[in-house]
Amino acid sequence: MRVVCGVVLGSVVVSSLVAGAQVSREDYARAQGLREKYRGLVAHVPEQPQWIEGTEKLVYRRTDGAGGYEFVLVDAEAGTKGPAFDAKRLAAELAKQMKTPVDAAKLPFERVRLDAKLAGLEFEHERERWKCDLKTYACAGEAMPPEPARDPEDEGYDWTPKAENSREKRQVSPDRKWAATIENFNVVVRAVEKDGGSKDAKPLIESVDGSEGNYYAFDTLAWSPDSKHLAAYRVRPGYRRLVHYVESSPVEQLEPKYSAMVYPKAGDVLPLPQPVLFSIAEKRETAIDNALFSNPWDLSPVQWWKDGRGFTFDYNQRGHQVYRVIEVDAATGAARTLIEEMAETVVNYPPLERNQYDHGKTYRADLADGKQMVWA
């Protein structure tokens, strides 16, 4: 009898385990939505703040504890905070324009830009850029330009800016007097005519050191705020190693699908960007001495100081054991190190942000136009 009971009991246990292992599609869907369901039920959890340019104010979104969100405006100088705008009025106007219900606690954007006078806001939603007047709460949206088509082979680890040659595509200076283009892989600067044209004007500056294998990249052109200087990267591409894939059983067709992506291996030649400074008044080109950034894994985009005295970029050395913030003097082209981090293992170079899946430890905020810096 004891043996029979043991067999029966064992069967019950095994059956219950098998039944418990049967997880449905609905179970997975419910589990996937748990984070979204519960995070809004905790009150006052802040998201990434944004400083309002030209002010001592910042704006951020936080949870309201009832499943929604609210936008908060903080005046750091006065030590006050309150609603960034009238969410109900904004929701009502957006509902009219978008022709769909809009909840004031669940506005159709996560980040918003306020102007210095707090008179207007901008946000992006479904490939449209919206602008709203915070006095009348009138809003209007316009379609954003389509995203440029990407080479499927670039859907990987290749961030090299492309070579573009066009007199039509130009970068105009802040004072609207000059226009920079890339022609025959070189930088060309021309005066902007009264009618807004520039492509037929005689070049003021025309570099001669660009080539198909070492070209100036249009996407890297950066004018100084005072329009006296222009910076750009001349890029020598690296080796494009392709990794090929075969999807044997695609859902939409019987035949296999083939694809490839760029994936460099250790030791492969990487792209080599070289910053170059152009001085408009002197019609001078200066290649910046790269002794401080000779072996880059990556150089960040040029960032000018507001007074135009120089620009900075970040140097992430190949191997990630050296990380520097470099400053270039606009008058002389001399480079110096503002910040240097070194590690025997690696510097955790991705930005510090509220993302549990992909984040690092670097953070930089420039104060008093770069005369002070907050750095982590």
C-alpha positions in Angstrom: 0.0 0.0 0.0 2.8 2.4 0.8 4.3 1.8 -2.6 1.1 2.4 -4.5 0.4 5.6 -2.5 3.9 6.8 -3.3 3.4 6.2 -7.0 0.1 8.1 -7.0 1.6 11.0 -5.1 4.5 11.2 -7.4 2.1 11.3 -10.4 0.2 14.2 -8.8 3.5 16.2 -8.3 4.7 15.5 -11.8 1.3 16.5 -13.3 1.3 19.8 -11.4 4.8 20.6 -12.5 3.9 20.0 -16.2 0.7 22.1 -15.8 2.7 24.9 -14.3 5.2 24.9 -17.1 2.5 25.7 -19.7 2.9 29.4 -20.3 0.6 31.1 -22.8 1.3 34.0 -25.2 -0.9 36.2 -23.0 1.3 35.4 -20.0 4.4 36.7 -21.9 2.5 39.8 -23.1 1.4 40.6 -19.5 4.9 40.1 -18.2 6.4 42.3 -20.9 4.0 45.1 -20.0 4.6 45.0 -16.2 7.3 47.8 -16.2 5.1 50.2 -18.2 2.1 49.3 -16.0 3.7 49.9 -12.7 6.3 52.6 -13.2 3.6 55.3 -13.6 2.1 54.4 -10.2 5.1 55.7 -8.3 4.8 59.4 -7.7 7.4 62.0 -8.7 10.0 59.8 -10.5 12.0 62.3 -12.6 13.3 61.7 -16.1 16.3 63.4 -17.8 16.2 67.2 -17.2 16.9 69.7 -20.0 18.4 73.1 -19.5 16.6 75.9 -21.3 19.4 77.6 -23.3 20.3 81.1 -22.2 18.6 80.8 -18.8 19.1 79.3 -15.3 15.9 77.2 -15.8 15.4 73.6 -16.6 12.4 71.4 -17.5 11.8 67.7 -16.9 9.0 65.1 -17.0 8.0 63.1 -13.9 5.4 60.5 -13.0 2.2 61.8 -11.2 1.5 58.6 -9.3 -1.7 57.9 -11.2 -0.3 56.4 -14.3 0.4 59.7 -16.1 3.1 62.3 -16.3 3.6 66.0 -15.6 6.2 68.5 -16.9 8.0 70.5 -14.2 9.8 73.9 -14.7 12.7 74.6 -12.2 14.2 78.1 -11.7 17.6 77.2 -10.3 18.5 80.8 -9.5 15.2 81.6 -7.7 15.0 78.1 -6.1 11.4 77.6 -7.3 9.5 75.0 -9.3 6.1 74.5 -10.8 4.2 73.3 -13.9 6.1 74.0 -17.1 2.8 74.9 -18.9 -1.0 74.4 -18.8 -1.2 70.7 -19.8 -5.0 70.7 -20.1 -5.1 73.7 -22.5 -2.2 72.2 -24.5 -4.0 68.8 -24.6 -7.2 70.4 -25.8 -5.5 72.3 -28.6 -3.5 69.3 -29.7 -6.7 67.2 -29.8 -8.2 69.7 -32.2 -5.2 69.8 -34.5 -4.4 66.0 -34.4 -8.1 65.1 -34.6 -7.7 62.5 -31.9 -8.2 62.5 -28.1 -5.2 63.7 -26.1 -4.9 63.1 -22.4 -3.3 66.0 -20.4 -1.5 63.4 -18.3 -0.3 61.5 -21.3 0.8 64.1 -23.8 2.2 62.8 -27.1 5.8 63.5 -26.3 8.4 62.6 -23.7 10.8 65.6 -24.2 10.0 69.2 -24.9 12.0 72.3 -25.8 11.0 75.6 -24.2 12.4 78.9 -25.5 14.3 81.3 -23.2 11.2 83.6 -22.7 9.0 80.6 -21.9 6.7 81.8 -24.6 6.8 78.8 -26.9 7.5 75.1 -26.9 8.5 72.5 -29.5 8.3 68.7 -29.7 8.4 65.9 -32.2 5.7 63.4 -32.8 5.4 60.7 -35.5 7.8 62.5 -37.9 6.2 65.9 -37.4 7.7 68.9 -35.6 5.2 70.8 -33.6 5.4 74.4 -32.3 3.0 75.9 -29.7 2.5 79.4 -28.5 2.3 79.3 -24.7 0.3 82.6 -24.6 -2.5 81.6 -26.9 -1.8 77.8 -26.9 -2.1 77.8 -30.7 -0.2 74.8 -32.1 0.9 73.8 -35.6 2.8 70.8 -36.9 4.8 70.4 -40.0 6.3 67.3 -41.6 9.9 66.6 -40.9 12.3 65.8 -43.8 12.5 62.1 -44.5 15.4 60.3 -43.0 18.2 59.6 -45.5 18.2 56.2 -47.0 20.8 53.9 -45.4 23.0 51.3 -47.0 21.9 47.9 -45.5 25.5 47.1 -45.0 25.9 50.0 -42.6 23.4 48.5 -40.2 26.2 47.5 -38.0 29.4 49.0 -36.5 30.3 51.6 -39.1 29.7 55.3 -38.1 32.0 56.8 -40.8 30.5 59.9 -42.3 29.9 59.5 -46.0 31.7 61.3 -48.8 29.3 63.8 -50.4 30.1 66.2 -53.2 27.4 68.8 -54.1 27.3 72.5 -54.7 23.6 72.4 -53.8 24.1 71.0 -50.3 25.7 73.8 -48.2 26.3 74.9 -44.6 25.6 78.6 -44.2 27.4 80.6 -41.6 25.4 82.1 -38.6 25.7 85.7 -40.1 24.4 84.4 -43.4 27.4 85.8 -45.3 29.2 82.6 -46.2 28.3 79.1 -47.4 30.5 76.0 -47.2 30.1 73.0 -49.5 32.1 69.9 -50.3 33.2 69.7 -53.9 35.6 67.2 -55.3 36.1 65.9 -51.7 37.3 69.4 -50.6 35.9 72.3 -48.6 34.8 75.3 -50.6 33.7 78.5 -49.0 31.9 81.2 -51.0 30.1 84.5 -50.2 26.3 84.3 -50.1 24.9 86.6 -52.7 22.0 89.0 -52.0 19.5 86.6 -53.5 20.7 83.9 -51.2 22.7 82.0 -53.9 26.4 81.1 -53.5 27.2 78.3 -55.9 28.3 80.6 -58.8 30.3 82.9 -56.6 34.1 82.8 -56.8 35.5 80.6 -53.9 37.0 82.5 -51.0 38.6 79.3 -49.6 39.2 76.1 -51.5 41.1 73.3 -49.8 43.3 71.0 -52.0 44.2 68.2 -49.6 40.9 66.2 -49.9 40.6 63.1 -52.0 38.4 60.1 -52.5 40.4 58.2 -50.0 40.8 61.1 -47.5 37.8 63.3 -47.9 36.2 66.2 -46.1 32.8 65.1 -44.7 29.9 67.5 -45.1 28.2 66.2 -42.0 31.2 67.4 -39.9 31.2 71.0 -41.1 30.8 73.4 -38.1 30.8 77.2 -38.2 31.9 79.2 -35.2 29.1 81.3 -33.7 30.9 84.5 -34.8 31.2 83.2 -38.4 34.9 83.8 -38.4 36.0 80.2 -38.5 34.9 76.9 -39.9 35.9 73.5 -38.6 35.6 70.1 -40.4 36.9 66.6 -40.3 38.9 65.1 -43.1 38.3 61.4 -43.0 40.4 58.5 -44.1 38.0 55.5 -44.2 38.9 52.3 -42.5 38.6 48.7 -43.7 34.9 47.7 -44.2 34.9 44.2 -43.0 31.5 42.6 -43.8 29.9 39.8 -41.9 27.4 37.8 -44.0 24.1 36.3 -42.7 21.7 33.8 -44.1 18.1 33.7 -42.7 17.1 30.2 -43.7 13.3 30.4 -43.0 12.0 33.9 -43.3 8.3 34.4 -42.4 7.4 36.3 -45.6 8.9 34.0 -48.2 10.1 30.5 -48.9 13.5 31.3 -50.2 16.4 32.2 -47.8 17.3 35.8 -47.3 20.9 37.1 -47.4 22.2 40.2 -45.6 25.5 41.7 -44.4 26.7 44.2 -41.8 30.0 46.0 -41.2 31.7 44.5 -38.1 35.4 45.3 -37.7 37.7 42.7 -36.1 40.5 43.5 -33.6 43.4 44.8 -35.5 41.4 46.1 -38.5 42.2 49.6 -39.8 39.7 52.0 -38.4 38.6 55.4 -39.9 41.0 58.2 -39.1 39.3 61.6 -38.7 41.6 64.7 -38.8 40.1 68.1 -37.6 40.9 71.0 -39.8 40.4 74.7 -39.0 39.6 77.3 -41.7 40.0 81.0 -40.9 37.7 83.2 -43.1 39.4 86.6 -42.8 42.9 85.1 -43.4 41.8 82.6 -46.0 43.9 80.1 -44.0 43.6 76.3 -43.6 45.2 74.7 -40.5 45.4 71.0 -39.9 45.4 70.4 -36.1 48.4 68.6 -34.7 47.1 65.2 -33.7 49.8 64.3 -31.2 47.1 64.3 -28.4 44.6 62.2 -30.5 46.7 60.1 -32.8 45.0 56.7 -32.4 41.3 57.3 -32.2 38.5 54.8 -31.9 36.3 57.8 -32.2 36.3 61.6 -32.2 33.1 63.4 -31.2 31.5 66.2 -33.3 33.1 69.6 -33.0 31.5 71.8 -30.3 32.3 75.6 -30.5 32.5 77.9 -27.5 29.8 80.5 -27.8 32.3 83.4 -28.0 34.1 81.6 -30.9 37.5 81.5 -29.2 37.8 77.8 -29.9 36.2 74.4 -30.1 36.3 71.1 -28.3 35.9 67.4 -29.2 36.2 64.2 -27.2 39.0 61.7 -28.1 38.3 58.1 -27.3 41.6 56.2 -27.9 41.4 52.8 -29.5 41.2 50.2 -26.7 39.3 52.7 -24.5 42.1 53.2 -22.0 42.6 56.9 -22.7 39.8 59.5 -23.0 40.4 63.2 -23.4 38.5 66.4 -23.9 40.5 68.4 -26.4 40.3 72.2 -27.0 41.5 73.9 -30.1 42.3 77.6 -30.1 40.7 79.3 -33.1 43.4 81.9 -33.4 46.4 79.6 -33.5 45.0 76.1 -34.1 46.9 74.8 -31.1 45.4 71.8 -29.3 45.5 71.2 -25.5 44.0 68.7 -23.1 41.2 70.0 -20.8 40.3 66.6 -19.3 42.1 63.3 -19.3 40.9 59.9 -18.0 43.2 56.8 -18.1 42.5 53.3 -17.0 44.4 50.0 -16.9 41.3 48.2 -18.0 38.9 50.5 -19.9 37.3 53.9 -19.5 33.5 53.4 -19.4 33.0 56.0 -22.1 29.2 55.8 -23.0 27.2 58.7 -21.4 25.8 58.5 -17.9 22.0 58.2 -18.3 18.9 56.6 -16.9 19.1 53.4 -18.9 19.7 50.1 -17.2 20.6 48.3 -20.5 23.2 50.6 -22.2 24.9 53.3 -20.2 28.3 54.4 -19.2 29.8 56.9 -16.7 30.8 60.0 -18.6 29.0 63.3 -18.1 30.0 66.8 -19.2 28.3 70.2 -18.6 30.0 73.4 -19.7 29.5 76.4 -17.4 30.2 80.1 -18.2 30.9 79.2 -21.8 33.5 76.6 -20.9 35.4 78.5 -18.2 34.2 75.8 -15.8 33.1 72.3 -16.5 31.2 69.6 -14.6 32.7 66.3 -15.4 32.1 62.7 -14.4 
